[in-house]
Amino acid sequence: MSGETELYVNPLKGAGNSYVVSTGASVTLPAKETIPGAGWVAWDGADEIEATTGHMVGVVEVDSEGKAKKGGIATVTAAE
């Protein structure tokens, strides 16, 4: 099932930083201090994300230069 899923990130991003997300059957986090590649898109930290139940969603906090600082991966449970 595909639909919208909510994410909760704790701790919140640092001042001047932002989030990027990626979804799919598998997601690999970028190495620290690298710029996430294709498939990672900006996320405001609040909007629901379109994803498929059973797939993965990755969230990465990036600094003002777009370099990965920290992140995590979770399994999606989408709402219709």
PDB file of N, CA, C and O in Angstrom:
ATOM      1  N   MET A   1       0.844  -1.169   0.000  1.00  0.00           N
ATOM      2  CA  MET A   1       0.000   0.000   0.000  1.00  0.00           C
ATOM      3  C   MET A   1       0.895   1.240   0.000  1.00  0.00           C
ATOM      4  O   MET A   1       1.856   1.323   0.765  1.00  0.00           O
ATOM      5  N   SER A   2       0.575   2.179  -0.846  1.00  0.00           N
ATOM      6  CA  SER A   2       1.275   3.459  -0.848  1.00  0.00           C
ATOM      7  C   SER A   2       0.382   4.509  -0.229  1.00  0.00           C
ATOM      8  O   SER A   2      -0.843   4.414  -0.297  1.00  0.00           O
ATOM      9  N   GLY A   3       0.988   5.498   0.369  1.00  0.00           N
ATOM     10  CA  GLY A   3       0.234   6.575   0.986  1.00  0.00           C
ATOM     11  C   GLY A   3       1.164   7.529   1.687  1.00  0.00           C
ATOM     12  O   GLY A   3       2.363   7.564   1.410  1.00  0.00           O
ATOM     13  N   GLU A   4       0.615   8.294   2.588  1.00  0.00           N
ATOM     14  CA  GLU A   4       1.374   9.294   3.332  1.00  0.00           C
ATOM     15  C   GLU A   4       1.831   8.697   4.658  1.00  0.00           C
ATOM     16  O   GLU A   4       1.096   7.944   5.296  1.00  0.00           O
ATOM     17  N   THR A   5       3.036   9.035   5.062  1.00  0.00           N
ATOM     18  CA  THR A   5       3.543   8.598   6.350  1.00  0.00           C
ATOM     19  C   THR A   5       4.119   9.796   7.093  1.00  0.00           C
ATOM     20  O   THR A   5       4.678  10.706   6.480  1.00  0.00           O
ATOM     21  N   GLU A   6       3.982   9.793   8.399  1.00  0.00           N
ATOM     22  CA  GLU A   6       4.516  10.869   9.226  1.00  0.00           C
ATOM     23  C   GLU A   6       5.842  10.421   9.815  1.00  0.00           C
ATOM     24  O   GLU A   6       6.037   9.243  10.115  1.00  0.00           O
ATOM     25  N   LEU A   7       6.749  11.371   9.976  1.00  0.00           N
ATOM     26  CA  LEU A   7       8.034  11.101  10.618  1.00  0.00           C
ATOM     27  C   LEU A   7       8.201  12.000  11.823  1.00  0.00           C
ATOM     28  O   LEU A   7       7.739  13.141  11.836  1.00  0.00           O
ATOM     29  N   TYR A   8       8.862  11.479  12.826  1.00  0.00           N
ATOM     30  CA  TYR A   8       9.210  12.253  14.010  1.00  0.00           C
ATOM     31  C   TYR A   8      10.705  12.091  14.203  1.00  0.00           C
ATOM     32  O   TYR A   8      11.198  10.969  14.314  1.00  0.00           O
ATOM     33  N   VAL A   9      11.428  13.193  14.245  1.00  0.00           N
ATOM     34  CA  VAL A   9      12.878  13.168  14.393  1.00  0.00           C
ATOM     35  C   VAL A   9      13.258  13.746  15.750  1.00  0.00           C
ATOM     36  O   VAL A   9      12.814  14.831  16.124  1.00  0.00           O
ATOM     37  N   ASN A  10      14.097  12.995  16.490  1.00  0.00           N
ATOM     38  CA  ASN A  10      14.545  13.441  17.794  1.00  0.00           C
ATOM     39  C   ASN A  10      15.994  13.009  17.981  1.00  0.00           C
ATOM     40  O   ASN A  10      16.279  11.818  17.860  1.00  0.00           O
ATOM     41  N   PRO A  11      16.907  13.899  18.264  1.00  0.00           N
ATOM     42  CA  PRO A  11      16.702  15.324  18.527  1.00  0.00           C
ATOM     43  C   PRO A  11      16.490  16.098  17.229  1.00  0.00           C
ATOM     44  O   PRO A  11      16.827  15.628  16.142  1.00  0.00           O
ATOM     45  N   LEU A  12      15.927  17.285  17.369  1.00  0.00           N
ATOM     46  CA  LEU A  12      15.684  18.137  16.210  1.00  0.00           C
ATOM     47  C   LEU A  12      16.999  18.595  15.606  1.00  0.00           C
ATOM     48  O   LEU A  12      18.044  18.554  16.255  1.00  0.00           O
ATOM     49  N   LYS A  13      16.935  19.033  14.353  1.00  0.00           N
ATOM     50  CA  LYS A  13      18.135  19.484  13.638  1.00  0.00           C
ATOM     51  C   LYS A  13      18.750  20.709  14.301  1.00  0.00           C
ATOM     52  O   LYS A  13      18.072  21.483  14.977  1.00  0.00           O
ATOM     53  N   GLY A  14      20.029  20.857  14.092  1.00  0.00           N
ATOM     54  CA  GLY A  14      20.754  21.991  14.638  1.00  0.00           C
ATOM     55  C   GLY A  14      20.457  23.275  13.884  1.00  0.00           C
ATOM     56  O   GLY A  14      19.954  23.237  12.761  1.00  0.00           O
ATOM     57  N   ALA A  15      20.765  24.408  14.492  1.00  0.00           N
ATOM     58  CA  ALA A  15      20.549  25.713  13.874  1.00  0.00           C
ATOM     59  C   ALA A  15      21.308  25.785  12.556  1.00  0.00           C
ATOM     60  O   ALA A  15      22.481  25.418  12.489  1.00  0.00           O
ATOM     61  N   GLY A  16      20.636  26.259  11.508  1.00  0.00           N
ATOM     62  CA  GLY A  16      21.248  26.403  10.198  1.00  0.00           C
ATOM     63  C   GLY A  16      21.270  25.122   9.379  1.00  0.00           C
ATOM     64  O   GLY A  16      21.680  25.147   8.219  1.00  0.00           O
ATOM     65  N   ASN A  17      20.839  24.006   9.953  1.00  0.00           N
ATOM     66  CA  ASN A  17      20.811  22.735   9.240  1.00  0.00           C
ATOM     67  C   ASN A  17      19.427  22.465   8.670  1.00  0.00           C
ATOM     68  O   ASN A  17      18.468  23.164   8.996  1.00  0.00           O
ATOM     69  N   SER A  18      19.326  21.452   7.819  1.00  0.00           N
ATOM     70  CA  SER A  18      18.045  21.059   7.231  1.00  0.00           C
ATOM     71  C   SER A  18      18.025  19.541   7.082  1.00  0.00           C
ATOM     72  O   SER A  18      19.005  18.862   7.387  1.00  0.00           O
ATOM     73  N   TYR A  19      16.891  19.019   6.608  1.00  0.00           N
ATOM     74  CA  TYR A  19      16.732  17.585   6.420  1.00  0.00           C
ATOM     75  C   TYR A  19      16.607  17.244   4.941  1.00  0.00           C
ATOM     76  O   TYR A  19      16.120  18.045   4.142  1.00  0.00           O
ATOM     77  N   VAL A  20      17.060  16.026   4.588  1.00  0.00           N
ATOM     78  CA  VAL A  20      16.762  15.413   3.303  1.00  0.00           C
ATOM     79  C   VAL A  20      16.248  14.015   3.590  1.00  0.00           C
ATOM     80  O   VAL A  20      16.617  13.407   4.595  1.00  0.00           O
ATOM     81  N   VAL A  21      15.393  13.502   2.708  1.00  0.00           N
ATOM     82  CA  VAL A  21      14.829  12.161   2.882  1.00  0.00           C
ATOM     83  C   VAL A  21      14.946  11.362   1.600  1.00  0.00           C
ATOM     84  O   VAL A  21      15.081  11.917   0.509  1.00  0.00           O
ATOM     85  N   SER A  22      14.892  10.043   1.753  1.00  0.00           N
ATOM     86  CA  SER A  22      14.864   9.128   0.621  1.00  0.00           C
ATOM     87  C   SER A  22      14.004   7.942   1.013  1.00  0.00           C
ATOM     88  O   SER A  22      14.044   7.497   2.160  1.00  0.00           O
ATOM     89  N   THR A  23      13.225   7.426   0.070  1.00  0.00           N
ATOM     90  CA  THR A  23      12.406   6.242   0.320  1.00  0.00           C
ATOM     91  C   THR A  23      12.671   5.214  -0.765  1.00  0.00           C
ATOM     92  O   THR A  23      13.077   5.556  -1.875  1.00  0.00           O
ATOM     93  N   GLY A  24      12.437   3.951  -0.433  1.00  0.00           N
ATOM     94  CA  GLY A  24      12.592   2.890  -1.411  1.00  0.00           C
ATOM     95  C   GLY A  24      12.633   1.535  -0.740  1.00  0.00           C
ATOM     96  O   GLY A  24      12.559   1.433   0.485  1.00  0.00           O
ATOM     97  N   ALA A  25      12.752   0.480  -1.560  1.00  0.00           N
ATOM     98  CA  ALA A  25      12.818  -0.874  -1.027  1.00  0.00           C
ATOM     99  C   ALA A  25      14.028  -1.022  -0.112  1.00  0.00           C
ATOM    100  O   ALA A  25      14.002  -1.790   0.850  1.00  0.00           O
ATOM    101  N   SER A  26      15.082  -0.282  -0.422  1.00  0.00           N
ATOM    102  CA  SER A  26      16.234  -0.208   0.478  1.00  0.00           C
ATOM    103  C   SER A  26      16.789   1.208   0.403  1.00  0.00           C
ATOM    104  O   SER A  26      16.712   1.857  -0.640  1.00  0.00           O
ATOM    105  N   VAL A  27      17.342   1.678   1.498  1.00  0.00           N
ATOM    106  CA  VAL A  27      17.926   3.016   1.588  1.00  0.00           C
ATOM    107  C   VAL A  27      19.261   2.878   2.300  1.00  0.00           C
ATOM    108  O   VAL A  27      19.364   2.188   3.314  1.00  0.00           O
ATOM    109  N   THR A  28      20.274   3.530   1.770  1.00  0.00           N
ATOM    110  CA  THR A  28      21.589   3.538   2.394  1.00  0.00           C
ATOM    111  C   THR A  28      21.922   4.967   2.799  1.00  0.00           C
ATOM    112  O   THR A  28      21.856   5.884   1.980  1.00  0.00           O
ATOM    113  N   LEU A  29      22.277   5.152   4.058  1.00  0.00           N
ATOM    114  CA  LEU A  29      22.638   6.481   4.523  1.00  0.00           C
ATOM    115  C   LEU A  29      23.980   6.902   3.929  1.00  0.00           C
ATOM    116  O   LEU A  29      24.880   6.077   3.776  1.00  0.00           O
ATOM    117  N   PRO A  30      24.113   8.186   3.595  1.00  0.00           N
ATOM    118  CA  PRO A  30      25.409   8.669   3.111  1.00  0.00           C
ATOM    119  C   PRO A  30      26.419   8.704   4.262  1.00  0.00           C
ATOM    120  O   PRO A  30      26.032   8.782   5.429  1.00  0.00           O
ATOM    121  N   ALA A  31      27.683   8.649   3.938  1.00  0.00           N
ATOM    122  CA  ALA A  31      28.730   8.756   4.956  1.00  0.00           C
ATOM    123  C   ALA A  31      28.722  10.164   5.541  1.00  0.00           C
ATOM    124  O   ALA A  31      28.382  11.132   4.861  1.00  0.00           O
ATOM    125  N   LYS A  32      29.102  10.262   6.811  1.00  0.00           N
ATOM    126  CA  LYS A  32      29.170  11.565   7.471  1.00  0.00           C
ATOM    127  C   LYS A  32      30.111  12.477   6.693  1.00  0.00           C
ATOM    128  O   LYS A  32      31.153  12.041   6.203  1.00  0.00           O
ATOM    129  N   GLU A  33      29.734  13.739   6.585  1.00  0.00           N
ATOM    130  CA  GLU A  33      30.498  14.791   5.909  1.00  0.00           C
ATOM    131  C   GLU A  33      30.492  14.678   4.387  1.00  0.00           C
ATOM    132  O   GLU A  33      31.256  15.369   3.713  1.00  0.00           O
ATOM    133  N   THR A  34      29.619  13.796   3.829  1.00  0.00           N
ATOM    134  CA  THR A  34      29.459  13.736   2.373  1.00  0.00           C
ATOM    135  C   THR A  34      28.112  14.329   2.003  1.00  0.00           C
ATOM    136  O   THR A  34      27.224  14.440   2.848  1.00  0.00           O
ATOM    137  N   ILE A  35      27.959  14.706   0.756  1.00  0.00           N
ATOM    138  CA  ILE A  35      26.695  15.256   0.269  1.00  0.00           C
ATOM    139  C   ILE A  35      25.841  14.095  -0.246  1.00  0.00           C
ATOM    140  O   ILE A  35      26.278  13.354  -1.126  1.00  0.00           O
ATOM    141  N   PRO A  36      24.620  13.928   0.296  1.00  0.00           N
ATOM    142  CA  PRO A  36      23.753  12.851  -0.177  1.00  0.00           C
ATOM    143  C   PRO A  36      23.536  12.960  -1.689  1.00  0.00           C
ATOM    144  O   PRO A  36      23.389  14.060  -2.221  1.00  0.00           O
ATOM    145  N   GLY A  37      23.517  11.831  -2.367  1.00  0.00           N
ATOM    146  CA  GLY A  37      23.406  11.800  -3.826  1.00  0.00           C
ATOM    147  C   GLY A  37      21.973  11.781  -4.326  1.00  0.00           C
ATOM    148  O   GLY A  37      21.039  12.216  -3.653  1.00  0.00           O
ATOM    149  N   ALA A  38      21.842  11.260  -5.528  1.00  0.00           N
ATOM    150  CA  ALA A  38      20.543  11.170  -6.200  1.00  0.00           C
ATOM    151  C   ALA A  38      19.550  10.410  -5.329  1.00  0.00           C
ATOM    152  O   ALA A  38      19.915   9.452  -4.648  1.00  0.00           O
ATOM    153  N   GLY A  39      18.309  10.839  -5.354  1.00  0.00           N
ATOM    154  CA  GLY A  39      17.261  10.174  -4.594  1.00  0.00           C
ATOM    155  C   GLY A  39      16.979  10.808  -3.243  1.00  0.00           C
ATOM    156  O   GLY A  39      15.988  10.470  -2.596  1.00  0.00           O
ATOM    157  N   TRP A  40      17.834  11.720  -2.809  1.00  0.00           N
ATOM    158  CA  TRP A  40      17.608  12.428  -1.545  1.00  0.00           C
ATOM    159  C   TRP A  40      16.995  13.781  -1.862  1.00  0.00           C
ATOM    160  O   TRP A  40      17.535  14.541  -2.666  1.00  0.00           O
ATOM    161  N   VAL A  41      15.860  14.083  -1.226  1.00  0.00           N
ATOM    162  CA  VAL A  41      15.152  15.345  -1.486  1.00  0.00           C
ATOM    163  C   VAL A  41      14.938  16.109  -0.186  1.00  0.00           C
ATOM    164  O   VAL A  41      14.868  15.518   0.892  1.00  0.00           O
ATOM    165  N   ALA A  42      14.835  17.421  -0.303  1.00  0.00           N
ATOM    166  CA  ALA A  42      14.615  18.279   0.866  1.00  0.00           C
ATOM    167  C   ALA A  42      13.301  17.920   1.547  1.00  0.00           C
ATOM    168  O   ALA A  42      12.321  17.572   0.889  1.00  0.00           O
ATOM    169  N   TRP A  43      13.295  18.007   2.857  1.00  0.00           N
ATOM    170  CA  TRP A  43      12.101  17.767   3.681  1.00  0.00           C
ATOM    171  C   TRP A  43      12.084  18.814   4.780  1.00  0.00           C
ATOM    172  O   TRP A  43      13.117  19.102   5.385  1.00  0.00           O
ATOM    173  N   ASP A  44      10.920  19.381   5.041  1.00  0.00           N
ATOM    174  CA  ASP A  44      10.813  20.472   6.006  1.00  0.00           C
ATOM    175  C   ASP A  44      10.729  20.015   7.466  1.00  0.00           C
ATOM    176  O   ASP A  44      10.694  20.849   8.371  1.00  0.00           O
ATOM    177  N   GLY A  45      10.698  18.727   7.697  1.00  0.00           N
ATOM    178  CA  GLY A  45      10.631  18.214   9.061  1.00  0.00           C
ATOM    179  C   GLY A  45       9.229  18.084   9.607  1.00  0.00           C
ATOM    180  O   GLY A  45       9.043  17.674  10.753  1.00  0.00           O
ATOM    181  N   ALA A  46       8.227  18.430   8.794  1.00  0.00           N
ATOM    182  CA  ALA A  46       6.848  18.381   9.275  1.00  0.00           C
ATOM    183  C   ALA A  46       5.888  17.701   8.297  1.00  0.00           C
ATOM    184  O   ALA A  46       5.001  16.961   8.725  1.00  0.00           O
ATOM    185  N   ASP A  47       6.047  17.935   7.008  1.00  0.00           N
ATOM    186  CA  ASP A  47       5.107  17.384   6.026  1.00  0.00           C
ATOM    187  C   ASP A  47       5.162  15.861   5.994  1.00  0.00           C
ATOM    188  O   ASP A  47       6.210  15.258   6.223  1.00  0.00           O
ATOM    189  N   GLU A  48       4.003  15.246   5.702  1.00  0.00           N
ATOM    190  CA  GLU A  48       3.968  13.804   5.512  1.00  0.00           C
ATOM    191  C   GLU A  48       4.735  13.462   4.243  1.00  0.00           C
ATOM    192  O   GLU A  48       4.883  14.298   3.353  1.00  0.00           O
ATOM    193  N   ILE A  49       5.217  12.238   4.167  1.00  0.00           N
ATOM    194  CA  ILE A  49       6.033  11.784   3.048  1.00  0.00           C
ATOM    195  C   ILE A  49       5.299  10.668   2.325  1.00  0.00           C
ATOM    196  O   ILE A  49       4.777   9.749   2.955  1.00  0.00           O
ATOM    197  N   GLU A  50       5.260  10.749   1.008  1.00  0.00           N
ATOM    198  CA  GLU A  50       4.660   9.695   0.185  1.00  0.00           C
ATOM    199  C   GLU A  50       5.604   8.496   0.187  1.00  0.00           C
ATOM    200  O   GLU A  50       6.772   8.615  -0.182  1.00  0.00           O
ATOM    201  N   ALA A  51       5.086   7.332   0.608  1.00  0.00           N
ATOM    202  CA  ALA A  51       5.931   6.148   0.707  1.00  0.00           C
ATOM    203  C   ALA A  51       5.074   4.889   0.655  1.00  0.00           C
ATOM    204  O   ALA A  51       3.848   4.955   0.741  1.00  0.00           O
ATOM    205  N   THR A  52       5.731   3.748   0.514  1.00  0.00           N
ATOM    206  CA  THR A  52       5.067   2.451   0.411  1.00  0.00           C
ATOM    207  C   THR A  52       5.314   1.638   1.674  1.00  0.00           C
ATOM    208  O   THR A  52       6.449   1.525   2.136  1.00  0.00           O
ATOM    209  N   THR A  53       4.249   1.075   2.228  1.00  0.00           N
ATOM    210  CA  THR A  53       4.360   0.234   3.423  1.00  0.00           C
ATOM    211  C   THR A  53       5.369  -0.889   3.180  1.00  0.00           C
ATOM    212  O   THR A  53       5.352  -1.540   2.136  1.00  0.00           O
ATOM    213  N   GLY A  54       6.239  -1.101   4.154  1.00  0.00           N
ATOM    214  CA  GLY A  54       7.256  -2.132   4.059  1.00  0.00           C
ATOM    215  C   GLY A  54       8.562  -1.635   3.462  1.00  0.00           C
ATOM    216  O   GLY A  54       9.599  -2.277   3.624  1.00  0.00           O
ATOM    217  N   HIS A  55       8.525  -0.503   2.776  1.00  0.00           N
ATOM    218  CA  HIS A  55       9.755   0.086   2.248  1.00  0.00           C
ATOM    219  C   HIS A  55      10.472   0.833   3.370  1.00  0.00           C
ATOM    220  O   HIS A  55       9.991   0.880   4.502  1.00  0.00           O
ATOM    221  N   MET A  56      11.607   1.406   3.051  1.00  0.00           N
ATOM    222  CA  MET A  56      12.413   2.134   4.020  1.00  0.00           C
ATOM    223  C   MET A  56      12.312   3.636   3.755  1.00  0.00           C
ATOM    224  O   MET A  56      12.095   4.066   2.622  1.00  0.00           O
ATOM    225  N   VAL A  57      12.472   4.417   4.808  1.00  0.00           N
ATOM    226  CA  VAL A  57      12.609   5.865   4.673  1.00  0.00           C
ATOM    227  C   VAL A  57      13.839   6.267   5.478  1.00  0.00           C
ATOM    228  O   VAL A  57      14.001   5.895   6.640  1.00  0.00           O
ATOM    229  N   GLY A  58      14.698   7.040   4.820  1.00  0.00           N
ATOM    230  CA  GLY A  58      15.892   7.543   5.473  1.00  0.00           C
ATOM    231  C   GLY A  58      15.780   9.042   5.649  1.00  0.00           C
ATOM    232  O   GLY A  58      15.280   9.739   4.767  1.00  0.00           O
ATOM    233  N   VAL A  59      16.238   9.538   6.774  1.00  0.00           N
ATOM    234  CA  VAL A  59      16.260  10.977   7.060  1.00  0.00           C
ATOM    235  C   VAL A  59      17.683  11.336   7.439  1.00  0.00           C
ATOM    236  O   VAL A  59      18.298  10.681   8.280  1.00  0.00           O
ATOM    237  N   VAL A  60      18.203  12.389   6.807  1.00  0.00           N
ATOM    238  CA  VAL A  60      19.561  12.847   7.098  1.00  0.00           C
ATOM    239  C   VAL A  60      19.526  14.337   7.389  1.00  0.00           C
ATOM    240  O   VAL A  60      18.908  15.113   6.661  1.00  0.00           O
ATOM    241  N   GLU A  61      20.194  14.722   8.457  1.00  0.00           N
ATOM    242  CA  GLU A  61      20.383  16.140   8.761  1.00  0.00           C
ATOM    243  C   GLU A  61      21.637  16.584   8.017  1.00  0.00           C
ATOM    244  O   GLU A  61      22.692  15.962   8.134  1.00  0.00           O
ATOM    245  N   VAL A  62      21.512  17.664   7.252  1.00  0.00           N
ATOM    246  CA  VAL A  62      22.646  18.207   6.514  1.00  0.00           C
ATOM    247  C   VAL A  62      22.921  19.635   6.964  1.00  0.00           C
ATOM    248  O   VAL A  62      22.018  20.354   7.392  1.00  0.00           O
ATOM    249  N   ASP A  63      24.181  20.030   6.860  1.00  0.00           N
ATOM    250  CA  ASP A  63      24.545  21.391   7.247  1.00  0.00           C
ATOM    251  C   ASP A  63      24.304  22.360   6.080  1.00  0.00           C
ATOM    252  O   ASP A  63      23.765  21.963   5.047  1.00  0.00           O
ATOM    253  N   SER A  64      24.694  23.605   6.241  1.00  0.00           N
ATOM    254  CA  SER A  64      24.434  24.623   5.226  1.00  0.00           C
ATOM    255  C   SER A  64      25.180  24.351   3.921  1.00  0.00           C
ATOM    256  O   SER A  64      24.838  24.926   2.888  1.00  0.00           O
ATOM    257  N   GLU A  65      26.182  23.493   3.953  1.00  0.00           N
ATOM    258  CA  GLU A  65      26.905  23.093   2.745  1.00  0.00           C
ATOM    259  C   GLU A  65      26.324  21.821   2.127  1.00  0.00           C
ATOM    260  O   GLU A  65      26.808  21.359   1.094  1.00  0.00           O
ATOM    261  N   GLY A  66      25.286  21.251   2.754  1.00  0.00           N
ATOM    262  CA  GLY A  66      24.653  20.040   2.254  1.00  0.00           C
ATOM    263  C   GLY A  66      25.343  18.761   2.673  1.00  0.00           C
ATOM    264  O   GLY A  66      25.034  17.695   2.140  1.00  0.00           O
ATOM    265  N   LYS A  67      26.276  18.837   3.623  1.00  0.00           N
ATOM    266  CA  LYS A  67      27.004  17.656   4.074  1.00  0.00           C
ATOM    267  C   LYS A  67      26.277  16.957   5.218  1.00  0.00           C
ATOM    268  O   LYS A  67      25.793  17.596   6.152  1.00  0.00           O
ATOM    269  N   ALA A  68      26.214  15.631   5.121  1.00  0.00           N
ATOM    270  CA  ALA A  68      25.516  14.821   6.118  1.00  0.00           C
ATOM    271  C   ALA A  68      26.157  14.939   7.494  1.00  0.00           C
ATOM    272  O   ALA A  68      27.378  14.853   7.627  1.00  0.00           O
ATOM    273  N   LYS A  69      25.332  15.135   8.511  1.00  0.00           N
ATOM    274  CA  LYS A  69      25.781  15.204   9.896  1.00  0.00           C
ATOM    275  C   LYS A  69      25.350  13.980  10.685  1.00  0.00           C
ATOM    276  O   LYS A  69      26.152  13.390  11.409  1.00  0.00           O
ATOM    277  N   LYS A  70      24.082  13.595  10.547  1.00  0.00           N
ATOM    278  CA  LYS A  70      23.563  12.400  11.210  1.00  0.00           C
ATOM    279  C   LYS A  70      22.282  11.996  10.510  1.00  0.00           C
ATOM    280  O   LYS A  70      21.702  12.782   9.760  1.00  0.00           O
ATOM    281  N   GLY A  71      21.838  10.769  10.754  1.00  0.00           N
ATOM    282  CA  GLY A  71      20.631  10.295  10.078  1.00  0.00           C
ATOM    283  C   GLY A  71      20.172   8.968  10.630  1.00  0.00           C
ATOM    284  O   GLY A  71      20.786   8.397  11.532  1.00  0.00           O
ATOM    285  N   GLY A  72      19.089   8.495  10.074  1.00  0.00           N
ATOM    286  CA  GLY A  72      18.535   7.225  10.488  1.00  0.00           C
ATOM    287  C   GLY A  72      17.588   6.671   9.441  1.00  0.00           C
ATOM    288  O   GLY A  72      17.179   7.375   8.518  1.00  0.00           O
ATOM    289  N   ILE A  73      17.245   5.402   9.598  1.00  0.00           N
ATOM    290  CA  ILE A  73      16.361   4.704   8.661  1.00  0.00           C
ATOM    291  C   ILE A  73      15.257   4.025   9.464  1.00  0.00           C
ATOM    292  O   ILE A  73      15.496   3.501  10.552  1.00  0.00           O
ATOM    293  N   ALA A  74      14.041   4.043   8.909  1.00  0.00           N
ATOM    294  CA  ALA A  74      12.899   3.366   9.537  1.00  0.00           C
ATOM    295  C   ALA A  74      12.091   2.644   8.464  1.00  0.00           C
ATOM    296  O   ALA A  74      12.183   2.965   7.279  1.00  0.00           O
ATOM    297  N   THR A  75      11.303   1.671   8.893  1.00  0.00           N
ATOM    298  CA  THR A  75      10.388   0.977   7.997  1.00  0.00           C
ATOM    299  C   THR A  75       9.081   1.736   7.925  1.00  0.00           C
ATOM    300  O   THR A  75       8.565   2.186   8.948  1.00  0.00           O
ATOM    301  N   VAL A  76       8.539   1.884   6.727  1.00  0.00           N
ATOM    302  CA  VAL A  76       7.342   2.686   6.475  1.00  0.00           C
ATOM    303  C   VAL A  76       6.070   1.913   6.795  1.00  0.00           C
ATOM    304  O   VAL A  76       5.938   0.738   6.451  1.00  0.00           O
ATOM    305  N   THR A  77       5.136   2.589   7.459  1.00  0.00           N
ATOM    306  CA  THR A  77       3.752   2.149   7.571  1.00  0.00           C
ATOM    307  C   THR A  77       2.916   3.305   7.053  1.00  0.00           C
ATOM    308  O   THR A  77       2.717   4.292   7.761  1.00  0.00           O
ATOM    309  N   ALA A  78       2.426   3.196   5.832  1.00  0.00           N
ATOM    310  CA  ALA A  78       1.716   4.303   5.176  1.00  0.00           C
ATOM    311  C   ALA A  78       0.233   4.274   5.518  1.00  0.00           C
ATOM    312  O   ALA A  78      -0.349   3.207   5.714  1.00  0.00           O
ATOM    313  N   ALA A  79      -0.360   5.438   5.587  1.00  0.00           N
ATOM    314  CA  ALA A  79      -1.802   5.578   5.758  1.00  0.00           C
ATOM    315  C   ALA A  79      -2.410   5.870   4.394  1.00  0.00           C
ATOM    316  O   ALA A  79      -1.796   6.547   3.570  1.00  0.00           O
ATOM    317  N   GLU A  80      -3.596   5.369   4.156  1.00  0.00           N
ATOM    318  CA  GLU A  80      -4.258   5.602   2.863  1.00  0.00           C
ATOM    319  C   GLU A  80      -4.738   7.032   2.761  1.00  0.00           C
ATOM    320  O   GLU A  80      -5.319   7.417   1.746  1.00  0.00           O
TER     321      GLU A  80
END
